[in-house]
Amino acid sequence: MSTPDNPKTIGILVGGGPAPGINSVIHAVTITAITNGYNVHGIMEGFKYLAQGRFQAIPLSIRDISRIHLRGGTILKTSRVNPTASEETLRNSVNALKAAGITHLVSIGGDDTAFSAHSVARYARDKMGVDLRSVHVPKTIDNDLPLPEGIPTFGFETAREVGTRIVENIMEDALSTSRWYIIVTMGRKAGHLALGIGKSAGVTLTLIPEEWRGVPIRLQEVADIICGSIIKRMTNGQDYGVTLVAEGLIELMDRGDLEALESIERDEHGHPRMAEIDSGAIIKDQVRKTLASVGVRTTLVAKEVGYELRCADPCAFDIDYTRSLGEAAVSFLEEGGTNAMITIQQNQAVPIAYDQIMDPETGHTGVRMVNINSFTYQSARKFMVRLEERDFQDPQWVKKLASATKLTAEQFVQHFGYLAGVAPRPF
């Protein structure tokens, strides 16, 4: 708690899902804050207790956090409790922080946590006359917060590294056992993580929601793309492969294709609990039915890769990056700053005001999507095995592709040609 001779007290809290590097931010914030004369309290489980008007926290010293930057997870735990659910929960949060003497708040999390922290600080100032200084440190393994292009959110690089190693093992299993894996990985809205893992591991095919450019994604089209890849590989004498799918494909899929999933659970912020949906099984079943309809037999295995990535020990990049972010966050507050997200741009600490990243209509931050016109995406696309326009330009090659199925060449073009724009779309 703050004391009369030291009124400056920083509270640190974590919201949303875990990401590698959280403990490193806590480590850097604590060291920098204490060095600058602050008391430091680690607030437990995000806004969970604050929204109830309770202050559950632990005092932090440099000795307490001296080695935690090497560890995954978070010593403060985390939750998805939304303090903006009502005016009461906002007021409770401010009262709890005020009673505990918290003058500065460092939040660590994704877009929802940023919105929550901003809303609490704004409510404190506008409705209760409390000067609560706030800064947000952006984290998400999805890499989809609206930072300038080329600047990752912390946790992404570790998740990509760990995910790549897992997928490399699965690829070897696919080769050894002559089977196809359909791997679904995290990425609620954007495909950065799937694309990063897919290209790094060299998987056969990666599908991300940005490819559809905002058009509702059809389940059958996803299945046809995967089946086309399977058939093309079989034609080349390879009866195995790995498809990587960003989980956002399911969330952005045509609602009519997912009527059976309308009753799924949603989290505190209204998002579908993607972990509760067996996305891999849904896609695998449709691929199986499609292959059967064209006379192709292969072994399909669905696999989810997600929770394995969230609490991994951070890689050197994320440790370095998060220690800089933590120090920059405290320096920003020390200079009188508030209501901003801290970033590192061109080796300089750059705060981005909440108002610059919040959607004026929804009040939430935007989402950084994969730029499918970028060289990075186009390069990744060239390494994939999938049916392209050139596959339908040589009649002999079309016959060879069709011979792997029970279809004639004409029927093959009629079924799969729309994927390359050489036949009408069936829906």
Secondary structure by P-SEA (a helix, b strand, c coil): cccccccbbbbbbbcccccccaaaaaaaaaaaaaaabbbbbbbccccccccccbbbbbbbccccccccccccccccccccccccccaaaaaaaaaaaaaacccbbbbbccaaaaaaaaaaaaaaccccccbbbbbbbbbcccccccccccccccaaaaaaaaaaaaaaaaaaaaaacccccccccccccccaaaaaaaaaacccccccccccccccccaaaaaaaaaaaaaaaaaaccccbbbbbccccccccccccccccccccccccccccccccaaaaaaaaaaaaaaaaabbbbbbbbbbcccccccccccaaaaaaaaaaaaaaaaaaaaccccbbbbbcccbbbbbcccccccccccbbbbbccccccaaaaaaaaacccccccccccaaaaaaaaaaccccaaaaaaacccccccccccc
